[in-house]
């Protein structure tokens, strides 16, 4: 029988990392390059969705 796989990160660690990524994505979304700015805004939206899935209250 195989042993259950232990998660690499706890839920708290995942939430903390997602919050850090969200903050960085918001900063990147201030890019002067319109194409990249759109991509960074997309990234920020995806991270926001991941945070919502984790049940984190969003600002």
Rosetta blueprint (number, residue, H / E / L):
1 X L
2 X L
3 X L
4 X L
5 X L
6 X L
7 X L
8 X L
9 X L
10 X L
11 X H
12 X H
13 X H
14 X H
15 X H
16 X H
17 X H
18 X H
19 X H
20 X H
21 X H
22 X H
23 X H
24 X H
25 X H
26 X H
27 X H
28 X H
29 X L
30 X L
31 X L
32 X L
33 X L
34 X H
35 X H
36 X H
37 X H
38 X H
39 X H
40 X H
41 X H
42 X H
43 X H
44 X H
45 X H
46 X H
47 X H
48 X H
49 X H
50 X H
51 X H
52 X H
53 X H
54 X L
55 X L
56 X L
57 X L
58 X L
59 X L
